[in-house]
Amino acid sequence: MKKSTLSLTIVAGSLIASSAMADYTGLTSVNSDNGDGTWTAQIYANFSAATDELDAVFGDAQNALSISTSGMFYQNALGGATSQSINPALIPLFPSLALDSWVTIGLSDQTDNALLNIGIDFSGFEAGGSISTDNGSWFATPDDPQVLAGADLRVLVGQFTMMGMDDNVSGVLNLQGKAGDFETFQARDQAFDFSYGAVPAPGALALLGLAGVASRRRRK
């Protein structure tokens, strides 16, 4: 069977490529020490306007998606590969569920969550390993409020708990969304490598901001 073209699964309508830069400014991580020898990274896509959107995280034949750790990701038996599986009512009874590793667009649990995914085999990830795809995506539609950068100017793309304090989380993401001027953009090959307690040097922060320069923008 012929593999479907990913762009047809994550983009509605015909798009024309443009070289202008979008209002995406890079990836950052908020790190937490869990006090039990593990640490958690919440990874965000950052934007410059509250009306900016992140609609999809994807990998395709031109730019594969990958997320991995030098150790193992923590996976809770009550959780799942996406934030759709996180029931907030269970967390008071099973606090470790809050540390589960998952991917998302904007939301950390299933409440009002319209997240979808296609073409990604999460079985290795659910066993503590990596995520990779060259024809898959997790996404929400532009009409879903969770895609908006909002007042914090950022959209959550995933939570990853590392089993050791010395373990890192790294990978390459491709992002699609809409800028504040309502034009669709793509930011490809967004590489990241986060470790607990690591504070990027000013030059590294500048490079994170410049990551969006390499993005390819598409216009309706």
N, C-alpha and C positions, 0 to 999 in steps of 0.2 A: 504494500500500500504506500502511495506517495505521502510523504510527510507534509502536513499543512504548513503554510507560511505563517510564522508567528505574528507578523504585522497584521495579518487578517484577523487574528484572534483577539488582539488587544487594542486595535484601532477601528473605530466605526467611521466609515467614509473614506474618501480619497484625500490623501495628504500630499502636499508639494514641498520638497526639501528646501530649506533656507539655511544660510550659514550664520545668522545672527545668534548672539548669546542669549540664553534665557536667564531668569531671575533665580536660578538654583545656584547656591554658593558653596556646596560641599557637604561631606559627611562628617559627623562628629559622634562621640560616644559619651554617655553618662555612665560611670562605673560605680558599682557598689560592692563593698566587702560584706559578705554574708555571715562572717564570724565563725564559719565552720570549715575554713580551708578552701572555700569556693568563692568565686566572684562573678558578678553579673554585669554585662554590658548591654545597655539599651542604645541602639544605633539610630540616628536621626538623619534625614535629609533636610538641609537648611535652606531657607529662602529669604528673599528681601522684602516681600510684601505679604500681608495677611491673606490676600486673595489668591496667592499662588497655590497650585495644586500638585500633589504627587498622585498620579492615577495608577501607575504600574511599575513593578520591578520585574525585569525580564532577562532572559538570555536567548540569543538566536545564533544562526550559523556564522554570522560575522563577528559577534562578540558574546562568548559564553558567559554565563553567570556561575560564580563559585563562592561558597562560604565554608571555611574550615577552621579548626583549632589545632594547636600543637598537642593537645591532650584529647579529652573527650568532652562533648557537650552533655550537661545534665538534662535528662528527660524524665519527667514525672509520669507515672502510670495513669494518672487522671487527666493529663494534658493531651496535647497533640502537636502537630507540625505547624499549625497556624493559630492565631489568637482566637479564631472561631471556636476552638476547643476549650477555652478557659472559662469555666463557670465561676463567677465571682462569689456565688453563694457557698461554694465548697472550700474557699480559701481559709475562712475562720476555723473550719474543722480539720483541714489538711494544709497547714501553712506552707509546706514545701512546694505546693502547687504554684505558689507565686514565683518560684524560681525556675519554672519550666522554660525550656528554650523553644522559640517559635518565630515565625515571620508574620508580618502584618502590613497594613496600610493604616496608620494613624491610631488604632485602638489596641488596648492591652487585654481585652476580654471580649466575650461574645455579645455583650450588651449593645443593641442597635448596630451590630457589625454586619456590613454587607460584603465583606471580603470574599473573593472568589480566587480559585487557582486552576491552572490548566497546564498539562504537559510536564509536570515535575514529579519525579519519583522521590518521595520523602522517606522511604524505608530506611536508607542508610542514616539519615539525620535522626530519625526516631530511635535508632540504636546507638546514638551518641557520636555518629560520624558526620560527614560533610553533606552539603547540598551542591549539586551541579546540574546545569541544563544548558543545552544549546537550542532548545525549542520549547520553552515554557515560561510561565509568568504567574505571579500573584498580583491581584489588581482589585480596584473598586471603580465604579463608574463616576464620571465627573459630577453627577447629581448627588452623590453620597457625601454628606458633610465631613466624613472622616478624612477625605482627601485634602482638605484645606490646611494651609500652614497656620492660619489663625494668629492670635496675639503673640504666641511664642515663636512664630516664624520658623516652624519646623514640623516635620511629619515623621512619626515613628515608623521604621521599616522592619525592626526585629528586636527580639530579646534573646540573649545567648548567655547561658551560665556555664562557666568553665570549672572543671573539677579540681584544678590546681591553681594556686595564686600566681604561679609563674607561667601559666598557659596563656596564649594569646588567641585572638579571633581575627581572622584576616580573610580577604576575598576581593572579588571584583563584581560590581553591580552595574546594571544598565537601567536607567530611570526614564520614565515618560510622564509628562504632566502638562499643565497649562500655566503659563506665566500670568502676571497681573494684567497684561494686555490681552489675555484670553487667547493667545497663540499657543499651539501645541509645541512642546520641545522634547527632545531626547538628549540625555546626558549619558554617553557611553563610556565604558572602561573606567568606572569610578572605583579605583583601588583603595583599600583601607587595611590597616594593621593596628589593632588596639591591644594594649596590655594594661593590666591594672596598675594604677599609680603613675603611668607614663604621661608626662605633660609635654605636648609638642613644643619644640622651639619656635620662636617667632617666624623663622623662615619656613618651617614646616606648616605652620598655620596659614602662611601666605600661599603655599602650594595647595593646601586644601581649598582655599578660596578660588584659586586659579583652575581647579579641577573642572569647573563649569565651562572654562574657556574652550575645552576640547569637545564640548557638547555639540551635537548637531540638532538644529532646530527645524521643526516642520510646521508648516502653516496650512490652515484650511484653504 
